[in-house]
């Protein structure tokens, strides 16, 4: 019977056909345009290519949250429309670490290739950019004419995954688009109603030439013609997922330049849910809030306190438009942020303006830019 591990490697594509198969392997943490160039060269020279991510628990990819299983999934997504490229992975946890594990690893490598191809007698060429790897493989591969190892010239594209891990933003253009989500700096702007959040999000994003999300609750409530006090549990489920999806779209957008800015997230939605729902209904949402908030992995939270006059835009319920209610919301928001362990990510945008900026909008804009620069490393000092 086919086990789940093997099934995962062959889930969406047929095994590769043809008499000549290329194999590209590596840590791929992350895959970059240099890897892609090598893979496409192998694809051009063969009937198909098996791309194999290899690694173990605690390897240099896993140390930054890119486990070998996650790399495999990203690679499979990256080549989902390439019928001649098949992706698999090797988990090295149960073999000796290199260099002691070359014998075991080579056997697994050959087995992994063979389970992804139709013709067991196909000519198989392994491509590597390391002379040491070529020598080690040639010692251990079956001594038949079926296998050979080709040394690729990596001097054409001088790109290093090590350099990318050290400075992903500085090497952004080299990172494969699917892998970019892992390195994206995520900034969320939060606050009570009518603090200028949406305007600030838009202006920060355009200043840094970055993608931004809009508040999904506004879109949903206007489309459904439902006010804050009429929302029920199923509405909040849609709001939580809708905002998460809106933020995710910007992370995965081709416009993502390493920085994404979000107009609110699930923590803000939780404050509204606790405010308007009874305890029983609110408790139903708790697991969804917990899971969604923990998945968001925000790098910076910009909180705007209610220091501006309330402007009735016809969206939020006016029952909470007074200053006391807005400050109460702000305090509850800070409690939620603290509860989920994100206080170290918070910058309170409380800068005060001068006589020309009585409500501090420009002062907070500059404060936000400085916070993004210092907390994420994204360089916008040229503004």
Phi, psi and omega in degrees: 000141180287124180278167185295326180299311180293320181299322180298321181289340185239025190291315191249354183227148173289157175299151183288134177258163177121166183265350181229119183237130174264151178229124176242128183226159178168177177290318176055054182232077005260176169286137179232179186295336175295314175301315182301317179300319180292320179295317180290329174296315178298323179294323181290332184266357184222172176283337179192165181227134170261120177259125187236120171272134182232140179179182184213166179298123180093003179287178188295335174284313181299328180297338179248020175090005178255080178295163180297327178294320178292320177299319177302314181295318178297317179297317180296323176293318183298327183250026185296334181258012180254099185293338182264007179237122182245139184246139174212181179211160177239123174265116187269011186300329187258017175233161178299145177289153179296145009271002184287343187262014185300320182298308182296318184294320180297320177298317179294321179301312181297317179296321181295318178296314186294330180282355180251006181234156181275314185270108182292346180259008183299148174287125186243125179245122177268131181250130178215153177260003182249122179299325180297317180297319179301315181294317182295318180293318182296333176290330194246338179296149177308131185280066176232172180281358182288331187244139170212162181238129181247131179270119182271150181272107181268004180282345180291313178243098184276080182235135183238129174297329177298315178297322179295316179297325180287324184215075183297322181293319179293339180244026189304317185295343182270345185279133175304141188300323180296321182285343184298329181303328183290333185257359183293135173273123187249122182242128177246135175256125184231164175160174178286178183296147172061044175251004180087021183299307186297320178294318180295317178304311182299317183286323176296317182296318182286331176294320181265003180060038184248156176286155179217152176260159176251164182291115183292328182302321180298312179301313184295313185289326177290320179293321182272351181055051181231137182266172184305315186284354179260353181293138177242181187306313183295329176294317181294326175301317179291324179294317180298309182291323181296318179290320178300315180294321179298317179293319181296324179300323180288325176298320183271000182291143173300341179282351181299118181253017180110348180227130174232145184234130186246140174267093181073170176205195187295335179293323176294316179300324179296320179298317178295319179298315179294331181286319189257336182266156173286167187298323181295314180293319180298322180296328178298330184274348188304314179299322179292319176299313182302313183294315183294315182295320179291333180282341190288325176051056181288139179269330182210132177243117177261114183254125177260115177288160183282071184256005180247158176297146178286131176246119181282106179261009178079009183257299183281153178295127185288352179296340182244031184272345182286161184298321180299317180293321180293320177291326176297318177299315181301316180295320178294322178298316180296326177295318180295317179300317179294319181302322182269005172079029183251013184298331179289350178263356189272135166236121179276118181276086185241017180297142182256142179271176178264197182297330178279348183226063190299330181262000172076017182298314180290322179298319180288327175299313179294320178298320179295318178299316178297321180295318179298316180300311187282327185270331183251341183081002179284122189277109175233023181291343182285354182296000000 
